Amino acid sequence: MSNHTHKGAVEGSHSSVKSYLVGFVLAVVFTLISFACIALEQVPRKVAFIGLSIAALMQMLVHLRYFLHLDTSREQRWNVVFIAFTGVLVFIFVGGTIWVMMTLNSRMM
């Protein structure tokens, strides 16, 4: 019985190693895309900003899927809900702070 349990653990670790390798390769690819958007000075600023934003979002999703193992399964549903709620709160805090700072000059006059 010990050998059977050990065999299952080894097979499970191989699939997780494959998952980690795929996640690592995708994270490196999105990092290189981000670096290329900035390093190539021929790219217009707006295009570079959009490319950086998309690469950052995709890299965040890669980290959530391949390293934190979050998906839409029933067991992970509450974790996904908590992360979405945290994202909404961060958006409100950061967006509100940026809005206040941008309109501060007009409020002071």
Buried (B, 14 or more C-beta within 10 A) or exposed (E): EEEEEEEEEEEEEEEEEEBEEEBEEBBEBBEEBBEEBEEEEEBEEEEBEEBBEBBBEBBEEBBBBBEEEBEEEEEBEEBBEEBEEEEEEEEEEEEEEEEEEEEEEEEEE
